Amino acid sequence: MSLTWVPAPVRRRALRFALRRQSSPIPDITTLRKVPEHATYPLRRHGVDPVPALREARAEQGPVLKIANILGLDVWLVTGHAEAKAVLADARSYSNDMRHLLGSRPRTEAERIGGLGMTDAPDHTRLRGLLTPEFTMRRLARLEGLIDGIVAEALDELERRGPVVDLVAHFGFEIPFRVICELLGIRDSDREAFHALGAARFDVSEGGAGVFGAATETRTFLIEEVRRQRLDPGDGLIGEIIRTRGDEFDDVELGGLADGVFLGGYETSASMLSMGTYVLTQHPEAMAALRSGDRQQVNTVVEELLRYLCPVQIAFPRFARHDHDLFGHRVTKGSVVVVSLSGANRDPGVVPRPEQFDLRNAGTAHLAFGHGLHRCVGAELARMELRAALTALAHRFPDIEVATEDVGELAFRELSIVHGLESLPVRLGASVIRGGRQGDPVV
């Protein structure tokens, strides 16, 4: 049957519709303005605790479930401890590279995805090889004095501002920011501008658009910093890499690498210090262990805080390289697999008292730093900061307490990849030990 009688405008519209059906557009996550409400519960908390929906979903549907379809992609959530470790360690089945979700429009240097968290081998291997030697315990030992000095100055500032002070602004953010600036070699004159770029990086209340916009600004700053240090290398990590292996990497690669160090070492440590202090004020036995315990006891407190609080709520998304079975579920090529780190750390099949801060849980192998090839390269630096800052705080201000009658009034982030407190008003207490000299902190 001939269709030549169909009017030309109708034929053209039909042809355009058929072509659209045959070739789906490249999805662009940077245009996503809002995460579907029903899929936000892995990014929400009730105070320091994951919302009940996360626990209920695991109990009712198991440790692996499909929670959404976003931009045409199935999104799977993994909440079990063993299942999470398996996904995070499986580089053959999953890719971290999400460039295929950036649409088709041209991208600026700073808009390109890179760094360790969103890169696969061999690029990931090559880039991580630059950082790993700098983050061994032996190399990090050189920073102990620097960290202790930064912590002491922050505590002095708290005391000057007391007796009631916001711990988030003047302790939680202050310490890791100064450490990361020293580590990267950021000049004092540039730090105020750099400081303003941090918090918006993990806020998903405006979907992918807000996160990627903030990420672009941070990377722009760091790419320009690499270019500046090409001409005048500083004493930090950027300058050291430029002096020793700078010819092997371009400015965008090194800027992305520096961005990854900033990403992993600033916001997460800030959240841990602030929320960790909040938890310690509710658990005097743990605070006492920081003041008078040996190194093992201090480590026990720190590890249980990491498991219990786990500020990084989800790991970098993984993308299925091929169709495969995931613990009884058929995952198709291109699907997104999201691991809930906070959920895995509270798996009742692994943790004796998963919903409680309990030092008897500290033997659990938590996933606060991830697992596998993409495990946080700065994990030991984070532990150093936590030990130094929290033990010094416990010594200097043994009577510290939350300065509000109703802790329900505290403002926590509502929807963020990295969970944290917006502010934490504390009362430093009448007993202030100058310089923390009532027994030296164990770090």
C-alpha positions in Angstrom: 0.0 0.0 0.0 1.4 3.4 -1.0 1.5 6.3 1.5 2.4 8.9 -1.1 -1.0 10.5 -0.6 -0.2 11.5 3.1 0.4 15.2 3.2 4.1 16.2 3.3 4.0 18.0 6.7 2.5 14.9 8.3 5.2 12.6 6.7 8.0 14.9 8.0 6.6 14.9 11.5 6.3 11.1 11.4 9.9 10.7 10.2 11.2 13.0 12.9 9.3 10.9 15.6 10.6 7.7 14.2 14.2 9.0 14.2 13.8 10.1 17.9 12.5 6.6 18.8 15.5 5.0 17.1 18.3 7.1 18.6 17.9 8.1 22.3 19.7 11.3 23.3 22.8 11.1 25.4 21.7 11.5 29.1 23.0 14.6 30.8 23.2 14.3 34.6 24.2 18.0 34.9 20.6 18.9 33.8 19.0 16.9 36.6 17.3 19.4 38.8 16.0 17.1 41.5 16.5 13.5 42.7 13.1 11.7 42.7 11.7 11.9 46.2 11.1 8.2 46.6 14.8 7.6 45.9 16.3 10.1 48.4 16.2 8.1 51.6 19.8 6.8 51.2 20.8 10.5 51.4 18.6 11.4 54.4 19.2 11.0 58.1 17.4 11.5 61.4 20.1 13.3 63.4 23.2 11.1 63.0 21.2 8.0 62.2 20.1 6.9 58.7 16.3 7.2 58.3 14.3 4.1 59.2 13.4 3.7 55.5 16.9 2.5 54.8 16.7 -0.2 57.5 13.2 -1.2 56.5 14.0 -1.5 52.8 16.8 -4.0 53.7 14.6 -6.0 56.0 11.7 -6.1 53.6 13.4 -6.4 50.2 16.9 -7.6 51.0 20.3 -6.1 50.7 20.0 -5.3 46.9 17.0 -3.5 45.4 16.0 -1.3 42.5 15.0 2.1 43.8 14.5 4.3 40.7 14.9 4.9 37.0 16.7 8.2 36.4 17.5 9.5 32.9 16.4 6.2 31.5 18.9 4.2 33.7 17.9 1.7 36.4 19.3 2.6 39.8 20.1 -0.2 42.2 20.9 0.3 45.9 23.1 -2.0 47.9 22.8 -1.9 51.7 24.3 -5.2 52.9 27.9 -5.3 54.2 29.1 -8.3 52.2 27.2 -7.2 49.1 28.7 -3.7 49.3 32.3 -5.1 49.6 31.7 -7.3 46.6 30.5 -4.4 44.4 33.2 -2.0 45.5 35.9 -4.5 44.8 34.6 -5.7 41.4 36.3 -3.5 38.7 35.5 -6.1 36.0 31.8 -5.8 36.3 31.6 -2.1 37.1 33.0 1.2 35.9 33.4 4.4 37.8 33.7 6.5 34.6 30.5 8.6 34.2 31.5 10.7 31.2 28.7 9.0 29.3 26.2 10.9 31.5 27.5 14.3 30.6 25.4 14.8 27.4 26.8 15.9 24.1 27.5 19.6 24.5 31.2 20.7 24.6 32.7 20.8 28.1 35.2 23.2 29.6 38.4 21.8 31.2 36.9 22.2 34.7 33.6 20.5 33.7 35.3 17.3 32.7 35.0 14.3 35.0 38.2 13.0 36.3 40.2 12.4 39.5 40.4 9.1 41.3 36.8 8.6 42.2 35.4 8.8 38.7 38.3 7.1 36.7 39.0 3.5 35.7 42.2 1.8 35.0 44.7 2.4 33.5 44.2 6.2 34.2 43.2 5.4 37.8 46.3 3.3 38.3 48.5 6.0 36.8 47.0 8.8 38.9 46.8 6.8 42.2 50.4 5.9 41.8 51.2 9.6 42.2 49.4 9.9 45.6 49.9 6.5 47.3 53.5 7.1 48.3 52.5 10.5 49.9 49.8 8.9 52.0 51.7 6.0 53.6 51.9 6.0 57.4 55.6 6.6 57.2 55.3 9.7 54.9 52.3 11.0 56.9 54.3 10.9 60.1 56.0 14.2 59.0 52.6 15.9 59.3 52.0 15.0 63.0 53.6 18.2 64.4 51.8 20.4 61.8 48.4 18.8 62.7 49.1 19.2 66.4 49.9 22.8 65.9 46.8 23.5 63.8 44.6 21.7 66.5 46.2 23.7 69.3 45.5 27.0 67.5 41.9 26.0 66.8 41.4 25.1 70.5 42.9 28.5 71.5 40.4 30.2 69.2 37.5 28.2 70.7 38.6 29.4 74.2 38.8 33.0 73.1 35.3 32.8 71.6 33.8 30.9 74.5 32.2 30.0 76.8 29.6 29.2 74.0 30.9 28.7 70.5 29.9 27.0 67.2 32.1 24.0 67.0 31.3 23.4 63.3 32.7 26.7 62.1 35.7 27.0 64.5 36.8 23.4 64.9 35.1 21.0 62.5 35.9 23.0 59.3 38.9 25.0 60.5 41.2 22.0 61.2 40.8 19.9 58.0 40.7 23.0 55.8 44.0 24.2 57.2 45.5 20.7 56.9 44.4 20.3 53.3 45.7 23.7 52.3 49.1 22.9 53.9 49.1 19.5 52.2 48.4 21.0 48.7 50.5 24.1 49.2 47.7 26.7 48.8 49.0 30.2 49.6 47.5 32.0 52.6 46.3 34.8 50.3 44.2 32.3 48.3 42.6 30.4 51.1 39.6 32.5 51.7 38.4 32.1 48.1 39.2 28.4 48.3 37.2 28.1 51.6 34.0 29.3 50.0 33.9 26.5 47.5 33.6 23.5 49.9 30.1 22.8 51.3 28.0 23.1 48.2 30.0 20.3 46.6 27.9 17.5 48.3 24.4 19.1 48.4 22.0 17.3 46.1 18.9 19.3 47.0 19.2 20.8 43.5 20.0 17.5 41.8 23.1 17.0 39.6 23.1 20.7 38.5 24.0 22.0 41.9 26.7 19.4 42.6 28.4 19.7 39.2 28.2 23.5 39.3 30.0 23.6 42.6 32.5 20.9 41.4 33.3 23.0 38.4 34.2 26.0 40.5 36.5 24.0 42.7 38.3 22.4 39.8 38.7 25.7 38.1 40.4 27.1 41.1 42.7 24.1 41.4 43.6 23.9 37.7 44.6 27.5 37.9 46.6 26.8 41.1 48.5 24.0 39.2 49.3 26.5 36.4 50.6 29.0 38.9 52.7 26.4 40.6 54.2 25.3 37.3 56.0 28.7 37.4 56.5 28.8 41.2 56.2 25.3 42.8 55.1 25.4 46.4 56.2 23.2 49.3 53.1 21.1 49.2 51.9 18.1 47.2 51.1 20.0 44.0 54.6 21.5 44.0 56.3 18.2 44.8 54.5 16.4 41.9 55.4 19.2 39.5 59.0 19.1 40.5 59.4 15.3 40.3 56.9 14.2 37.6 55.2 17.3 36.3 56.1 16.6 32.7 54.0 13.4 32.7 50.7 15.1 33.6 48.9 18.1 32.2 47.3 20.8 34.2 43.8 19.4 34.0 44.9 16.0 35.2 46.9 17.4 38.2 44.0 19.9 39.0 41.6 16.9 39.0 44.0 15.0 41.3 44.3 17.9 43.7 40.5 18.2 43.6 40.2 14.6 44.6 42.5 15.2 47.6 40.4 18.3 48.6 37.1 16.3 48.0 38.2 13.4 50.2 40.0 15.3 52.9 38.0 18.4 53.7 34.2 18.0 54.0 34.3 14.5 55.3 36.8 15.2 58.1 34.9 18.4 59.0 31.7 16.4 59.4 33.4 13.7 61.4 35.0 16.2 63.8 31.7 18.0 64.4 29.4 15.0 64.6 32.0 13.0 66.5 32.1 15.7 69.2 28.3 15.7 69.4 28.3 11.9 69.9 31.1 12.1 72.5 29.2 14.6 74.6 26.4 12.0 74.8 28.9 9.2 75.8 31.2 10.3 78.6 32.8 6.9 78.8 34.2 7.4 75.3 35.3 10.9 76.1 37.1 9.6 79.2 38.8 7.0 77.0 40.2 9.8 74.8 41.5 11.6 77.8 43.1 8.7 79.7 43.2 5.7 77.4 46.2 4.2 75.6 46.6 4.3 71.9 44.5 1.2 71.3 41.6 2.6 73.3 41.8 5.9 71.4 41.8 3.9 68.1 38.7 2.0 69.3 36.8 5.2 69.9 37.8 6.6 66.5 36.9 3.4 64.6 33.5 3.2 66.2 32.8 6.8 65.4 33.7 6.2 61.8 31.4 3.1 61.6 28.5 4.8 63.4 28.6 8.2 61.8 30.0 7.3 58.3 29.5 10.8 56.9 29.9 9.7 53.3 26.5 8.2 52.8 27.0 6.6 49.4 30.1 5.6 47.4 30.8 6.9 43.9 28.2 5.3 41.6 29.2 2.2 39.7 28.0 1.6 36.1 27.4 -2.0 35.0 29.8 -2.9 32.2 27.6 -5.9 31.1 24.4 -7.7 32.0 25.1 -9.8 35.1 23.5 -11.3 38.3 23.9 -9.3 41.4 23.0 -11.5 44.4 19.8 -12.8 42.7 18.9 -9.7 40.7 19.4 -9.2 37.0 21.4 -6.0 36.4 21.6 -4.8 32.8 24.5 -3.1 31.1 24.6 0.6 31.8 22.6 0.4 35.0 23.7 2.4 38.0 24.7 0.6 41.2 24.9 2.7 44.3 26.4 1.4 47.5 25.0 2.8 50.8 28.1 3.0 53.1 26.0 4.1 56.0 23.6 1.2 55.4 26.4 -1.4 55.1 28.0 -0.1 58.3 24.8 -0.9 60.2 24.1 -4.3 58.7 22.7 -6.4 61.6 24.2 -9.5 60.1 27.7 -8.1 60.7 27.5 -5.5 63.5 26.4 -6.7 67.0 24.7 -3.5 67.9 24.3 -1.7 64.6 22.1 1.2 65.6 24.1 2.1 68.7 27.3 3.9 69.3 29.0 1.1 71.3 32.7 0.6 71.7 32.1 -3.2 71.6 31.2 -2.7 67.9 34.7 -1.4 67.0 36.0 -4.7 65.8 33.7 -4.6 62.8 35.5 -3.9 59.5 33.6 -0.8 58.6 33.3 0.8 55.1 33.5 4.4 56.1 36.5 4.8 53.7 35.1 2.6 51.0 36.7 -0.6 49.8 38.7 -1.9 46.9 40.6 0.0 44.3 38.7 3.2 45.1 39.1 3.1 48.8 40.0 6.6 50.2 43.7 7.1 49.7 43.7 9.6 52.6 42.2 7.3 55.1 45.2 7.3 57.4 45.5 11.1 57.3 41.8 11.3 58.3 42.5 9.0 61.2 45.5 11.1 62.3 43.3 14.3 62.3 40.6 12.6 64.3 42.9 11.2 66.9 44.8 14.5 67.3 41.8 16.8 67.3 39.4 14.8 69.4 41.9 13.8 72.1 43.1 17.4 72.4 39.5 18.6 72.6 38.8 16.0 75.4 41.9 17.2 77.3 41.4 20.9 76.9 37.6 21.0 77.5 36.7 17.9 79.6 33.3 19.4 80.6 32.2 20.3 77.0 28.5 19.9 76.4 25.9 20.8 73.7 24.6 24.3 74.5 20.9 23.7 73.7 18.2 22.1 75.9 16.6 20.2 73.0 19.1 18.4 70.8 16.3 18.0 68.3 16.8 21.7 67.5 20.2 21.0 66.0 20.4 21.6 62.2 21.7 18.7 60.2 21.9 18.6 56.5 18.7 17.5 54.9 19.9 15.9 51.6 23.6 15.5 51.0 26.1 12.9 49.9 28.3 13.9 52.9 26.1 14.2 56.0 26.9 16.7 58.7 25.8 19.4 61.1 25.1 22.9 59.9 26.1 24.2 63.4 26.9 22.8 66.8 26.7 25.3 69.7 28.7 24.0 72.6 29.4 25.2 76.1 33.1 24.7 76.8 32.6 24.2 80.5 34.1 25.6 83.6 37.1 23.2 83.7 39.5 24.4 81.0 42.9 22.8 81.0 45.4 25.1 79.3 47.3 23.5 76.6 45.8 20.1 77.4 48.5 19.3 79.9 46.6 17.1 82.3 48.1 14.0 80.8 49.3 14.3 77.2 46.9 13.3 74.5 47.5 9.8 73.1 47.9 10.1 69.3 
